[in-house]
Amino acid sequence: MAIQVTVPKIGFSMSEGVLSEWLVEDGAQVVEGQALYSMESEKSTNEVESPATGTLKIIGEIGETYEVGTVIAEIG
């Protein structure tokens, strides 16, 4: 069963963020806790870690703005 990778809430007032960079290529093997992508909020840029171990399937596109909770990848 695939695990969904969603945009996390980084900070109290964050409602959306910009996907600034994928740190892992589509189809790559990832390990839980490994940095997957960078997300820009109003005040900072943060690296977001993988919630699971498996194969990454990227859905979200760099430069796009996503609301908190939006699925931007899956790990199967």
PQR file of N, CA, C, O and H, with PARSE charges and radii, in Angstrom:
ATOM      1  N   MET A   1       0.837  -1.186   0.000 -0.4000 1.5000
ATOM      2  CA  MET A   1       0.000   0.000   0.000 -0.0000 2.0000
ATOM      3  C   MET A   1       0.879   1.245   0.000  0.5500 1.7000
ATOM      4  O   MET A   1       1.836   1.326   0.770 -0.5500 1.4000
ATOM      5  N   ALA A   2       0.569   2.201  -0.844 -0.4000 1.5000
ATOM      6  CA  ALA A   2       1.369   3.415  -0.964 -0.0000 2.0000
ATOM      7  C   ALA A   2       1.107   4.365   0.205  0.5500 1.7000
ATOM      8  O   ALA A   2      -0.021   4.504   0.677 -0.5500 1.4000
ATOM      9  H   ALA A   2      -0.209   2.135  -1.469  0.4000 1.0000
ATOM     10  N   ILE A   3       2.171   5.007   0.651 -0.4000 1.5000
ATOM     11  CA  ILE A   3       2.093   6.042   1.682 -0.0000 2.0000
ATOM     12  C   ILE A   3       2.067   7.388   0.967  0.5500 1.7000
ATOM     13  O   ILE A   3       2.894   7.642   0.091 -0.5500 1.4000
ATOM     14  H   ILE A   3       3.087   4.895   0.267  0.4000 1.0000
ATOM     15  N   GLN A   4       1.128   8.244   1.332 -0.4000 1.5000
ATOM     16  CA  GLN A   4       1.038   9.560   0.715 -0.0000 2.0000
ATOM     17  C   GLN A   4       1.994  10.534   1.397  0.5500 1.7000
ATOM     18  O   GLN A   4       2.094  10.575   2.623 -0.5500 1.4000
ATOM     19  H   GLN A   4       0.456   8.037   2.043  0.4000 1.0000
ATOM     20  N   VAL A   5       2.694  11.316   0.577 -0.4000 1.5000
ATOM     21  CA  VAL A   5       3.567  12.385   1.069 -0.0000 2.0000
ATOM     22  C   VAL A   5       2.779  13.677   0.881  0.5500 1.7000
ATOM     23  O   VAL A   5       2.457  14.054  -0.246 -0.5500 1.4000
ATOM     24  H   VAL A   5       2.612  11.283  -0.419  0.4000 1.0000
ATOM     25  N   THR A   6       2.469  14.355   1.984 -0.4000 1.5000
ATOM     26  CA  THR A   6       1.665  15.574   1.926 -0.0000 2.0000
ATOM     27  C   THR A   6       2.477  16.787   2.359  0.5500 1.7000
ATOM     28  O   THR A   6       3.528  16.659   2.988 -0.5500 1.4000
ATOM     29  H   THR A   6       2.731  14.049   2.899  0.4000 1.0000
ATOM     30  N   VAL A   7       1.970  17.966   2.011 -0.4000 1.5000
ATOM     31  CA  VAL A   7       2.604  19.211   2.434 -0.0000 2.0000
ATOM     32  C   VAL A   7       2.330  19.390   3.925  0.5500 1.7000
ATOM     33  O   VAL A   7       1.172  19.455   4.335 -0.5500 1.4000
ATOM     34  H   VAL A   7       1.116  18.070   1.501  0.4000 1.0000
ATOM     35  N   PRO A   8       3.384  19.470   4.739 -0.5600 1.5000
ATOM     36  CA  PRO A   8       3.186  19.623   6.181  0.2800 2.0000
ATOM     37  C   PRO A   8       2.940  21.079   6.567  0.5500 1.7000
ATOM     38  O   PRO A   8       3.250  22.000   5.811 -0.5500 1.4000
ATOM     39  N   LYS A   9       2.385  21.262   7.742 -0.4000 1.5000
ATOM     40  CA  LYS A   9       2.232  22.611   8.285 -0.0000 2.0000
ATOM     41  C   LYS A   9       3.521  22.940   9.023  0.5500 1.7000
ATOM     42  O   LYS A   9       3.818  22.351  10.062 -0.5500 1.4000
ATOM     43  H   LYS A   9       2.134  20.514   8.356  0.4000 1.0000
ATOM     44  N   ILE A  10       4.287  23.885   8.480 -0.4000 1.5000
ATOM     45  CA  ILE A  10       5.564  24.287   9.074 -0.0000 2.0000
ATOM     46  C   ILE A  10       5.351  25.662   9.688  0.5500 1.7000
ATOM     47  O   ILE A  10       5.348  26.672   8.983 -0.5500 1.4000
ATOM     48  H   ILE A  10       4.046  24.363   7.635  0.4000 1.0000
ATOM     49  N   GLY A  11       5.177  25.696  10.969 -0.4000 1.5000
ATOM     50  CA  GLY A  11       4.895  26.964  11.634 -0.0000 2.0000
ATOM     51  C   GLY A  11       3.408  27.131  11.874  0.5500 1.7000
ATOM     52  O   GLY A  11       2.582  26.498  11.215 -0.5500 1.4000
ATOM     53  H   GLY A  11       5.179  24.876  11.541  0.4000 1.0000
ATOM     54  N   PHE A  12       3.076  27.994  12.827 -0.4000 1.5000
ATOM     55  CA  PHE A  12       1.699  28.159  13.291 -0.0000 2.0000
ATOM     56  C   PHE A  12       0.747  28.671  12.212  0.5500 1.7000
ATOM     57  O   PHE A  12      -0.386  28.200  12.112 -0.5500 1.4000
ATOM     58  H   PHE A  12       3.746  28.508  13.362  0.4000 1.0000
ATOM     59  N   SER A  13       1.198  29.630  11.408 -0.4000 1.5000
ATOM     60  CA  SER A  13       0.286  30.299  10.486 -0.0000 2.0000
ATOM     61  C   SER A  13       0.369  29.806   9.038  0.5500 1.7000
ATOM     62  O   SER A  13      -0.306  30.355   8.167 -0.5500 1.4000
ATOM     63  H   SER A  13       2.118  30.012  11.489  0.4000 1.0000
ATOM     64  N   MET A  14       1.168  28.803   8.772 -0.4000 1.5000
ATOM     65  CA  MET A  14       1.340  28.340   7.385 -0.0000 2.0000
ATOM     66  C   MET A  14       0.071  27.665   6.868  0.5500 1.7000
ATOM     67  O   MET A  14      -0.458  26.752   7.501 -0.5500 1.4000
ATOM     68  H   MET A  14       1.716  28.357   9.480  0.4000 1.0000
ATOM     69  N   SER A  15      -0.413  28.126   5.704 -0.4000 1.5000
ATOM     70  CA  SER A  15      -1.573  27.501   5.077 -0.0000 2.0000
ATOM     71  C   SER A  15      -1.223  26.931   3.698  0.5500 1.7000
ATOM     72  O   SER A  15      -1.942  26.088   3.161 -0.5500 1.4000
ATOM     73  H   SER A  15       0.017  28.868   5.190  0.4000 1.0000
ATOM     74  N   GLU A  16      -0.087  27.413   3.126 -0.4000 1.5000
ATOM     75  CA  GLU A  16       0.370  26.919   1.834 -0.0000 2.0000
ATOM     76  C   GLU A  16       1.877  27.152   1.726  0.5500 1.7000
ATOM     77  O   GLU A  16       2.462  27.920   2.491 -0.5500 1.4000
ATOM     78  H   GLU A  16       0.497  28.097   3.563  0.4000 1.0000
ATOM     79  N   GLY A  17       2.487  26.471   0.759 -0.4000 1.5000
ATOM     80  CA  GLY A  17       3.917  26.640   0.532 -0.0000 2.0000
ATOM     81  C   GLY A  17       4.259  26.348  -0.912  0.5500 1.7000
ATOM     82  O   GLY A  17       3.464  25.768  -1.652 -0.5500 1.4000
ATOM     83  H   GLY A  17       2.012  25.847   0.138  0.4000 1.0000
ATOM     84  N   VAL A  18       5.455  26.761  -1.303 -0.4000 1.5000
ATOM     85  CA  VAL A  18       5.940  26.546  -2.662 -0.0000 2.0000
ATOM     86  C   VAL A  18       6.951  25.403  -2.633  0.5500 1.7000
ATOM     87  O   VAL A  18       7.903  25.422  -1.853 -0.5500 1.4000
ATOM     88  H   VAL A  18       6.101  27.232  -0.702  0.4000 1.0000
ATOM     89  N   LEU A  19       6.735  24.414  -3.489 -0.4000 1.5000
ATOM     90  CA  LEU A  19       7.670  23.300  -3.631 -0.0000 2.0000
ATOM     91  C   LEU A  19       8.883  23.836  -4.379  0.5500 1.7000
ATOM     92  O   LEU A  19       8.805  24.086  -5.581 -0.5500 1.4000
ATOM     93  H   LEU A  19       5.962  24.399  -4.123  0.4000 1.0000
ATOM     94  N   SER A  20      10.000  24.016  -3.684 -0.4000 1.5000
ATOM     95  CA  SER A  20      11.151  24.671  -4.308 -0.0000 2.0000
ATOM     96  C   SER A  20      12.156  23.708  -4.933  0.5500 1.7000
ATOM     97  O   SER A  20      12.866  24.079  -5.868 -0.5500 1.4000
ATOM     98  H   SER A  20      10.063  23.813  -2.707  0.4000 1.0000
ATOM     99  N   GLU A  21      12.224  22.466  -4.425 -0.4000 1.5000
ATOM    100  CA  GLU A  21      13.215  21.529  -4.979 -0.0000 2.0000
ATOM    101  C   GLU A  21      12.936  20.106  -4.512  0.5500 1.7000
ATOM    102  O   GLU A  21      12.656  19.870  -3.337 -0.5500 1.4000
ATOM    103  H   GLU A  21      11.647  22.164  -3.666  0.4000 1.0000
ATOM    104  N   TRP A  22      13.015  19.166  -5.441 -0.4000 1.5000
ATOM    105  CA  TRP A  22      13.030  17.744  -5.082 -0.0000 2.0000
ATOM    106  C   TRP A  22      14.480  17.366  -4.824  0.5500 1.7000
ATOM    107  O   TRP A  22      15.345  17.652  -5.652 -0.5500 1.4000
ATOM    108  H   TRP A  22      13.242  19.358  -6.396  0.4000 1.0000
ATOM    109  N   LEU A  23      14.761  16.735  -3.704 -0.4000 1.5000
ATOM    110  CA  LEU A  23      16.116  16.332  -3.349 -0.0000 2.0000
ATOM    111  C   LEU A  23      16.398  14.892  -3.761  0.5500 1.7000
ATOM    112  O   LEU A  23      17.533  14.423  -3.668 -0.5500 1.4000
ATOM    113  H   LEU A  23      14.058  16.502  -3.031  0.4000 1.0000
ATOM    114  N   VAL A  24      15.363  14.195  -4.217 -0.4000 1.5000
ATOM    115  CA  VAL A  24      15.454  12.805  -4.661 -0.0000 2.0000
ATOM    116  C   VAL A  24      14.721  12.700  -5.999  0.5500 1.7000
ATOM    117  O   VAL A  24      13.690  13.344  -6.191 -0.5500 1.4000
ATOM    118  H   VAL A  24      14.442  14.576  -4.293  0.4000 1.0000
ATOM    119  N   GLU A  25      15.238  11.902  -6.913 -0.4000 1.5000
ATOM    120  CA  GLU A  25      14.621  11.753  -8.228 -0.0000 2.0000
ATOM    121  C   GLU A  25      13.423  10.813  -8.181  0.5500 1.7000
ATOM    122  O   GLU A  25      13.348   9.924  -7.334 -0.5500 1.4000
ATOM    123  H   GLU A  25      16.076  11.378  -6.757  0.4000 1.0000
ATOM    124  N   ASP A  26      12.482  11.024  -9.110 -0.4000 1.5000
ATOM    125  CA  ASP A  26      11.320  10.160  -9.249 -0.0000 2.0000
ATOM    126  C   ASP A  26      11.779   8.726  -9.497  0.5500 1.7000
ATOM    127  O   ASP A  26      12.657   8.483 -10.325 -0.5500 1.4000
ATOM    128  H   ASP A  26      12.543  11.747  -9.798  0.4000 1.0000
ATOM    129  N   GLY A  27      11.184   7.781  -8.778 -0.4000 1.5000
ATOM    130  CA  GLY A  27      11.521   6.373  -8.947 -0.0000 2.0000
ATOM    131  C   GLY A  27      12.664   5.889  -8.066  0.5500 1.7000
ATOM    132  O   GLY A  27      12.996   4.703  -8.065 -0.5500 1.4000
ATOM    133  H   GLY A  27      10.471   7.978  -8.106  0.4000 1.0000
ATOM    134  N   ALA A  28      13.264   6.807  -7.318 -0.4000 1.5000
ATOM    135  CA  ALA A  28      14.397   6.444  -6.454 -0.0000 2.0000
ATOM    136  C   ALA A  28      13.912   5.740  -5.185  0.5500 1.7000
ATOM    137  O   ALA A  28      12.778   5.926  -4.743 -0.5500 1.4000
ATOM    138  H   ALA A  28      12.995   7.770  -7.319  0.4000 1.0000
ATOM    139  N   GLN A  29      14.788   4.942  -4.623 -0.4000 1.5000
ATOM    140  CA  GLN A  29      14.524   4.311  -3.332 -0.0000 2.0000
ATOM    141  C   GLN A  29      14.817   5.337  -2.239  0.5500 1.7000
ATOM    142  O   GLN A  29      15.877   5.963  -2.245 -0.5500 1.4000
ATOM    143  H   GLN A  29      15.709   4.791  -4.982  0.4000 1.0000
ATOM    144  N   VAL A  30      13.891   5.511  -1.307 -0.4000 1.5000
ATOM    145  CA  VAL A  30      14.078   6.441  -0.201 -0.0000 2.0000
ATOM    146  C   VAL A  30      13.951   5.693   1.117  0.5500 1.7000
ATOM    147  O   VAL A  30      13.348   4.623   1.191 -0.5500 1.4000
ATOM    148  H   VAL A  30      13.030   5.002  -1.302  0.4000 1.0000
ATOM    149  N   VAL A  31      14.534   6.286   2.159 -0.4000 1.5000
ATOM    150  CA  VAL A  31      14.521   5.698   3.494 -0.0000 2.0000
ATOM    151  C   VAL A  31      13.783   6.656   4.426  0.5500 1.7000
ATOM    152  O   VAL A  31      13.945   7.872   4.325 -0.5500 1.4000
ATOM    153  H   VAL A  31      15.024   7.155   2.099  0.4000 1.0000
ATOM    154  N   GLU A  32      12.986   6.119   5.319 -0.4000 1.5000
ATOM    155  CA  GLU A  32      12.270   6.951   6.282 -0.0000 2.0000
ATOM    156  C   GLU A  32      13.240   7.890   6.986  0.5500 1.7000
ATOM    157  O   GLU A  32      14.276   7.455   7.488 -0.5500 1.4000
ATOM    158  H   GLU A  32      12.854   5.131   5.401  0.4000 1.0000
ATOM    159  N   GLY A  33      12.904   9.184   7.026 -0.4000 1.5000
ATOM    160  CA  GLY A  33      13.760  10.186   7.653 -0.0000 2.0000
ATOM    161  C   GLY A  33      14.697  10.891   6.689  0.5500 1.7000
ATOM    162  O   GLY A  33      15.305  11.899   7.049 -0.5500 1.4000
ATOM    163  H   GLY A  33      12.062   9.537   6.619  0.4000 1.0000
ATOM    164  N   GLN A  34      14.826  10.378   5.464 -0.4000 1.5000
ATOM    165  CA  GLN A  34      15.671  10.994   4.439 -0.0000 2.0000
ATOM    166  C   GLN A  34      15.000  12.262   3.920  0.5500 1.7000
ATOM    167  O   GLN A  34      13.782  12.282   3.740 -0.5500 1.4000
ATOM    168  H   GLN A  34      14.332   9.559   5.172  0.4000 1.0000
ATOM    169  N   ALA A  35      15.771  13.320   3.677 -0.4000 1.5000
ATOM    170  CA  ALA A  35      15.219  14.559   3.126 -0.0000 2.0000
ATOM    171  C   ALA A  35      14.715  14.305   1.708  0.5500 1.7000
ATOM    172  O   ALA A  35      15.461  13.812   0.862 -0.5500 1.4000
ATOM    173  H   ALA A  35      16.760  13.304   3.823  0.4000 1.0000
ATOM    174  N   LEU A  36      13.436  14.644   1.446 -0.4000 1.5000
ATOM    175  CA  LEU A  36      12.818  14.416   0.140 -0.0000 2.0000
ATOM    176  C   LEU A  36      12.747  15.670  -0.718  0.5500 1.7000
ATOM    177  O   LEU A  36      13.043  15.629  -1.912 -0.5500 1.4000
ATOM    178  H   LEU A  36      12.831  15.044   2.134  0.4000 1.0000
ATOM    179  N   TYR A  37      12.350  16.796  -0.103 -0.4000 1.5000
ATOM    180  CA  TYR A  37      12.135  18.016  -0.871 -0.0000 2.0000
ATOM    181  C   TYR A  37      12.276  19.240   0.015  0.5500 1.7000
ATOM    182  O   TYR A  37      12.280  19.138   1.242 -0.5500 1.4000
ATOM    183  H   TYR A  37      12.110  16.830   0.867  0.4000 1.0000
ATOM    184  N   SER A  38      12.391  20.405  -0.624 -0.4000 1.5000
ATOM    185  CA  SER A  38      12.425  21.685   0.078 -0.0000 2.0000
ATOM    186  C   SER A  38      11.106  22.403  -0.170  0.5500 1.7000
ATOM    187  O   SER A  38      10.589  22.425  -1.287 -0.5500 1.4000
ATOM    188  H   SER A  38      12.388  20.487  -1.620  0.4000 1.0000
ATOM    189  N   MET A  39      10.576  22.987   0.899 -0.4000 1.5000
ATOM    190  CA  MET A  39       9.309  23.706   0.837 -0.0000 2.0000
ATOM    191  C   MET A  39       9.525  25.116   1.376  0.5500 1.7000
ATOM    192  O   MET A  39      10.048  25.299   2.475 -0.5500 1.4000
ATOM    193  H   MET A  39      10.996  22.969   1.806  0.4000 1.0000
ATOM    194  N   GLU A  40       9.113  26.116   0.587 -0.4000 1.5000
ATOM    195  CA  GLU A  40       9.217  27.511   1.003 -0.0000 2.0000
ATOM    196  C   GLU A  40       7.880  27.969   1.569  0.5500 1.7000
ATOM    197  O   GLU A  40       6.831  27.810   0.944 -0.5500 1.4000
ATOM    198  H   GLU A  40       8.688  25.968  -0.306  0.4000 1.0000
ATOM    199  N   SER A  41       7.944  28.545   2.770 -0.4000 1.5000
ATOM    200  CA  SER A  41       6.757  29.180   3.341 -0.0000 2.0000
ATOM    201  C   SER A  41       7.020  30.680   3.327  0.5500 1.7000
ATOM    202  O   SER A  41       8.023  31.122   2.767 -0.5500 1.4000
ATOM    203  H   SER A  41       8.797  28.674   3.277  0.4000 1.0000
ATOM    204  N   GLU A  42       6.135  31.472   3.933 -0.4000 1.5000
ATOM    205  CA  GLU A  42       6.305  32.919   3.938 -0.0000 2.0000
ATOM    206  C   GLU A  42       7.610  33.356   4.600  0.5500 1.7000
ATOM    207  O   GLU A  42       8.209  34.355   4.201 -0.5500 1.4000
ATOM    208  H   GLU A  42       5.321  31.112   4.388  0.4000 1.0000
ATOM    209  N   LYS A  43       8.047  32.608   5.607 -0.4000 1.5000
ATOM    210  CA  LYS A  43       9.175  33.055   6.418 -0.0000 2.0000
ATOM    211  C   LYS A  43      10.449  32.225   6.272  0.5500 1.7000
ATOM    212  O   LYS A  43      11.517  32.680   6.682 -0.5500 1.4000
ATOM    213  H   LYS A  43       7.560  31.797   5.930  0.4000 1.0000
ATOM    214  N   SER A  44      10.370  31.024   5.703 -0.4000 1.5000
ATOM    215  CA  SER A  44      11.559  30.177   5.671 -0.0000 2.0000
ATOM    216  C   SER A  44      11.464  29.108   4.583  0.5500 1.7000
ATOM    217  O   SER A  44      10.411  28.897   3.981 -0.5500 1.4000
ATOM    218  H   SER A  44       9.503  30.654   5.369  0.4000 1.0000
ATOM    219  N   THR A  45      12.600  28.440   4.350 -0.4000 1.5000
ATOM    220  CA  THR A  45      12.657  27.273   3.475 -0.0000 2.0000
ATOM    221  C   THR A  45      13.087  26.092   4.329  0.5500 1.7000
ATOM    222  O   THR A  45      14.072  26.181   5.061 -0.5500 1.4000
ATOM    223  H   THR A  45      13.455  28.611   4.839  0.4000 1.0000
ATOM    224  N   ASN A  46      12.358  24.989   4.243 -0.4000 1.5000
ATOM    225  CA  ASN A  46      12.631  23.819   5.075 -0.0000 2.0000
ATOM    226  C   ASN A  46      12.726  22.563   4.234  0.5500 1.7000
ATOM    227  O   ASN A  46      12.006  22.409   3.247 -0.5500 1.4000
ATOM    228  H   ASN A  46      11.557  24.916   3.648  0.4000 1.0000
ATOM    229  N   GLU A  47      13.626  21.657   4.631 -0.4000 1.5000
ATOM    230  CA  GLU A  47      13.683  20.339   4.013 -0.0000 2.0000
ATOM    231  C   GLU A  47      12.680  19.448   4.736  0.5500 1.7000
ATOM    232  O   GLU A  47      12.581  19.476   5.963 -0.5500 1.4000
ATOM    233  H   GLU A  47      14.210  21.782   5.433  0.4000 1.0000
ATOM    234  N   VAL A  48      11.939  18.658   3.966 -0.4000 1.5000
ATOM    235  CA  VAL A  48      10.926  17.784   4.535 -0.0000 2.0000
ATOM    236  C   VAL A  48      11.369  16.339   4.351  0.5500 1.7000
ATOM    237  O   VAL A  48      11.805  15.940   3.271 -0.5500 1.4000
ATOM    238  H   VAL A  48      12.019  18.635   2.970  0.4000 1.0000
ATOM    239  N   GLU A  49      11.248  15.556   5.435 -0.4000 1.5000
ATOM    240  CA  GLU A  49      11.734  14.178   5.445 -0.0000 2.0000
ATOM    241  C   GLU A  49      10.682  13.182   4.965  0.5500 1.7000
ATOM    242  O   GLU A  49       9.480  13.439   5.021 -0.5500 1.4000
ATOM    243  H   GLU A  49      10.893  15.880   6.312  0.4000 1.0000
ATOM    244  N   SER A  50      11.167  12.052   4.497 -0.4000 1.5000
ATOM    245  CA  SER A  50      10.310  10.967   4.047 -0.0000 2.0000
ATOM    246  C   SER A  50       9.590  10.332   5.233  0.5500 1.7000
ATOM    247  O   SER A  50      10.213  10.064   6.260 -0.5500 1.4000
ATOM    248  H   SER A  50      12.144  11.843   4.451  0.4000 1.0000
ATOM    249  N   PRO A  51       8.272  10.085   5.103 -0.5600 1.5000
ATOM    250  CA  PRO A  51       7.539   9.432   6.177  0.2800 2.0000
ATOM    251  C   PRO A  51       7.657   7.907   6.161  0.5500 1.7000
ATOM    252  O   PRO A  51       7.168   7.240   7.073 -0.5500 1.4000
ATOM    253  N   ALA A  52       8.306   7.349   5.127 -0.4000 1.5000
ATOM    254  CA  ALA A  52       8.379   5.896   4.984 -0.0000 2.0000
ATOM    255  C   ALA A  52       9.558   5.501   4.099  0.5500 1.7000
ATOM    256  O   ALA A  52      10.200   6.349   3.479 -0.5500 1.4000
ATOM    257  H   ALA A  52       8.704   7.891   4.386  0.4000 1.0000
ATOM    258  N   THR A  53       9.829   4.195   4.054 -0.4000 1.5000
ATOM    259  CA  THR A  53      10.862   3.638   3.188 -0.0000 2.0000
ATOM    260  C   THR A  53      10.186   2.987   1.987  0.5500 1.7000
ATOM    261  O   THR A  53       9.180   2.295   2.142 -0.5500 1.4000
ATOM    262  H   THR A  53       9.307   3.507   4.558  0.4000 1.0000
ATOM    263  N   GLY A  54      10.737   3.204   0.778 -0.4000 1.5000
ATOM    264  CA  GLY A  54      10.175   2.599  -0.425 -0.0000 2.0000
ATOM    265  C   GLY A  54      10.590   3.358  -1.672  0.5500 1.7000
ATOM    266  O   GLY A  54      11.600   4.062  -1.678 -0.5500 1.4000
ATOM    267  H   GLY A  54      11.555   3.766   0.652  0.4000 1.0000
ATOM    268  N   THR A  55       9.794   3.206  -2.738 -0.4000 1.5000
ATOM    269  CA  THR A  55      10.073   3.849  -4.019 -0.0000 2.0000
ATOM    270  C   THR A  55       9.232   5.120  -4.144  0.5500 1.7000
ATOM    271  O   THR A  55       8.015   5.095  -3.958 -0.5500 1.4000
ATOM    272  H   THR A  55       8.974   2.634  -2.733  0.4000 1.0000
ATOM    273  N   LEU A  56       9.904   6.234  -4.464 -0.4000 1.5000
ATOM    274  CA  LEU A  56       9.249   7.531  -4.553 -0.0000 2.0000
ATOM    275  C   LEU A  56       8.579   7.729  -5.910  0.5500 1.7000
ATOM    276  O   LEU A  56       9.196   7.513  -6.953 -0.5500 1.4000
ATOM    277  H   LEU A  56      10.892   6.254  -4.615  0.4000 1.0000
ATOM    278  N   LYS A  57       7.315   8.142  -5.887 -0.4000 1.5000
ATOM    279  CA  LYS A  57       6.582   8.534  -7.109 -0.0000 2.0000
ATOM    280  C   LYS A  57       6.194   9.995  -6.930  0.5500 1.7000
ATOM    281  O   LYS A  57       5.319  10.317  -6.125 -0.5500 1.4000
ATOM    282  H   LYS A  57       6.814   8.317  -5.040  0.4000 1.0000
ATOM    283  N   ILE A  58       6.846  10.880  -7.682 -0.4000 1.5000
ATOM    284  CA  ILE A  58       6.617  12.319  -7.559 -0.0000 2.0000
ATOM    285  C   ILE A  58       5.347  12.725  -8.305  0.5500 1.7000
ATOM    286  O   ILE A  58       5.119  12.309  -9.441 -0.5500 1.4000
ATOM    287  H   ILE A  58       7.556  10.619  -8.336  0.4000 1.0000
ATOM    288  N   ILE A  59       4.526  13.542  -7.648 -0.4000 1.5000
ATOM    289  CA  ILE A  59       3.304  14.086  -8.235 -0.0000 2.0000
ATOM    290  C   ILE A  59       3.425  15.609  -8.371  0.5500 1.7000
ATOM    291  O   ILE A  59       3.078  16.171  -9.410 -0.5500 1.4000
ATOM    292  H   ILE A  59       4.711  13.879  -6.725  0.4000 1.0000
ATOM    293  N   GLY A  60       3.917  16.269  -7.323 -0.4000 1.5000
ATOM    294  CA  GLY A  60       4.015  17.724  -7.289 -0.0000 2.0000
ATOM    295  C   GLY A  60       5.127  18.268  -8.170  0.5500 1.7000
ATOM    296  O   GLY A  60       6.155  17.619  -8.362 -0.5500 1.4000
ATOM    297  H   GLY A  60       4.198  15.812  -6.479  0.4000 1.0000
ATOM    298  N   GLU A  61       4.912  19.470  -8.704 -0.4000 1.5000
ATOM    299  CA  GLU A  61       5.881  20.108  -9.590 -0.0000 2.0000
ATOM    300  C   GLU A  61       6.592  21.263  -8.901  0.5500 1.7000
ATOM    301  O   GLU A  61       5.981  22.029  -8.156 -0.5500 1.4000
ATOM    302  H   GLU A  61       4.077  19.997  -8.548  0.4000 1.0000
ATOM    303  N   ILE A  62       7.883  21.377  -9.160 -0.4000 1.5000
ATOM    304  CA  ILE A  62       8.703  22.451  -8.602 -0.0000 2.0000
ATOM    305  C   ILE A  62       8.144  23.805  -9.037  0.5500 1.7000
ATOM    306  O   ILE A  62       7.755  23.998 -10.189 -0.5500 1.4000
ATOM    307  H   ILE A  62       8.379  20.754  -9.765  0.4000 1.0000
ATOM    308  N   GLY A  63       8.114  24.737  -8.081 -0.4000 1.5000
ATOM    309  CA  GLY A  63       7.638  26.085  -8.365 -0.0000 2.0000
ATOM    310  C   GLY A  63       6.146  26.284  -8.153  0.5500 1.7000
ATOM    311  O   GLY A  63       5.660  27.415  -8.177 -0.5500 1.4000
ATOM    312  H   GLY A  63       8.429  24.580  -7.145  0.4000 1.0000
ATOM    313  N   GLU A  64       5.419  25.200  -7.947 -0.4000 1.5000
ATOM    314  CA  GLU A  64       3.975  25.296  -7.726 -0.0000 2.0000
ATOM    315  C   GLU A  64       3.675  25.543  -6.245  0.5500 1.7000
ATOM    316  O   GLU A  64       4.440  25.134  -5.372 -0.5500 1.4000
ATOM    317  H   GLU A  64       5.813  24.281  -7.928  0.4000 1.0000
ATOM    318  N   THR A  65       2.559  26.213  -5.975 -0.4000 1.5000
ATOM    319  CA  THR A  65       2.105  26.472  -4.617 -0.0000 2.0000
ATOM    320  C   THR A  65       1.057  25.437  -4.243  0.5500 1.7000
ATOM    321  O   THR A  65       0.120  25.184  -5.001 -0.5500 1.4000
ATOM    322  H   THR A  65       1.937  26.545  -6.684  0.4000 1.0000
ATOM    323  N   TYR A  66       1.225  24.832  -3.047 -0.4000 1.5000
ATOM    324  CA  TYR A  66       0.308  23.793  -2.585 -0.0000 2.0000
ATOM    325  C   TYR A  66      -0.191  24.127  -1.181  0.5500 1.7000
ATOM    326  O   TYR A  66       0.557  24.648  -0.353 -0.5500 1.4000
ATOM    327  H   TYR A  66       1.985  25.038  -2.432  0.4000 1.0000
ATOM    328  N   GLU A  67      -1.460  23.822  -0.925 -0.4000 1.5000
ATOM    329  CA  GLU A  67      -2.033  23.996   0.401 -0.0000 2.0000
ATOM    330  C   GLU A  67      -1.538  22.879   1.319  0.5500 1.7000
ATOM    331  O   GLU A  67      -1.212  21.783   0.863 -0.5500 1.4000
ATOM    332  H   GLU A  67      -2.067  23.399  -1.597  0.4000 1.0000
ATOM    333  N   VAL A  68      -1.489  23.173   2.613 -0.4000 1.5000
ATOM    334  CA  VAL A  68      -1.131  22.167   3.609 -0.0000 2.0000
ATOM    335  C   VAL A  68      -2.069  20.971   3.455  0.5500 1.7000
ATOM    336  O   VAL A  68      -3.282  21.142   3.337 -0.5500 1.4000
ATOM    337  H   VAL A  68      -1.754  24.064   2.983  0.4000 1.0000
ATOM    338  N   GLY A  69      -1.509  19.768   3.455 -0.4000 1.5000
ATOM    339  CA  GLY A  69      -2.288  18.545   3.328 -0.0000 2.0000
ATOM    340  C   GLY A  69      -2.400  18.006   1.913  0.5500 1.7000
ATOM    341  O   GLY A  69      -2.888  16.893   1.719 -0.5500 1.4000
ATOM    342  H   GLY A  69      -0.524  19.629   3.551  0.4000 1.0000
ATOM    343  N   THR A  70      -1.955  18.778   0.909 -0.4000 1.5000
ATOM    344  CA  THR A  70      -2.003  18.332  -0.479 -0.0000 2.0000
ATOM    345  C   THR A  70      -1.000  17.205  -0.708  0.5500 1.7000
ATOM    346  O   THR A  70       0.139  17.289  -0.250 -0.5500 1.4000
ATOM    347  H   THR A  70      -1.558  19.682   1.067  0.4000 1.0000
ATOM    348  N   VAL A  71      -1.414  16.151  -1.412 -0.4000 1.5000
ATOM    349  CA  VAL A  71      -0.529  15.030  -1.738 -0.0000 2.0000
ATOM    350  C   VAL A  71       0.383  15.460  -2.874  0.5500 1.7000
ATOM    351  O   VAL A  71      -0.091  15.848  -3.942 -0.5500 1.4000
ATOM    352  H   VAL A  71      -2.340  16.083  -1.784  0.4000 1.0000
ATOM    353  N   ILE A  72       1.710  15.391  -2.647 -0.4000 1.5000
ATOM    354  CA  ILE A  72       2.653  15.778  -3.694 -0.0000 2.0000
ATOM    355  C   ILE A  72       3.538  14.611  -4.142  0.5500 1.7000
ATOM    356  O   ILE A  72       4.316  14.745  -5.086 -0.5500 1.4000
ATOM    357  H   ILE A  72       2.096  15.076  -1.780  0.4000 1.0000
ATOM    358  N   ALA A  73       3.415  13.460  -3.458 -0.4000 1.5000
ATOM    359  CA  ALA A  73       4.164  12.267  -3.849 -0.0000 2.0000
ATOM    360  C   ALA A  73       3.570  11.047  -3.135  0.5500 1.7000
ATOM    361  O   ALA A  73       2.761  11.171  -2.216 -0.5500 1.4000
ATOM    362  H   ALA A  73       2.782  13.351  -2.691  0.4000 1.0000
ATOM    363  N   GLU A  74       3.999   9.877  -3.587 -0.4000 1.5000
ATOM    364  CA  GLU A  74       3.632   8.631  -2.924 -0.0000 2.0000
ATOM    365  C   GLU A  74       4.877   7.775  -2.778  0.5500 1.7000
ATOM    366  O   GLU A  74       5.795   7.841  -3.596 -0.5500 1.4000
ATOM    367  H   GLU A  74       4.657   9.777  -4.333  0.4000 1.0000
ATOM    368  N   ILE A  75       4.893   6.977  -1.734 -0.4000 1.5000
ATOM    369  CA  ILE A  75       5.993   6.036  -1.516 -0.0000 2.0000
ATOM    370  C   ILE A  75       5.382   4.644  -1.453  0.5500 1.7000
ATOM    371  O   ILE A  75       4.534   4.358  -0.607 -0.5500 1.4000
ATOM    372  H   ILE A  75       4.148   6.923  -1.070  0.4000 1.0000
ATOM    373  N   GLY A  76       5.829   3.782  -2.364 -0.4000 1.5000
ATOM    374  CA  GLY A  76       5.260   2.440  -2.438 -0.0000 2.0000
ATOM    375  C   GLY A  76       6.285   1.378  -2.190  0.5500 1.7000
ATOM    376  O   GLY A  76       5.963   0.190  -2.217 -0.5500 1.4000
ATOM    377  H   GLY A  76       6.518   4.014  -3.051  0.4000 1.0000
TER
END
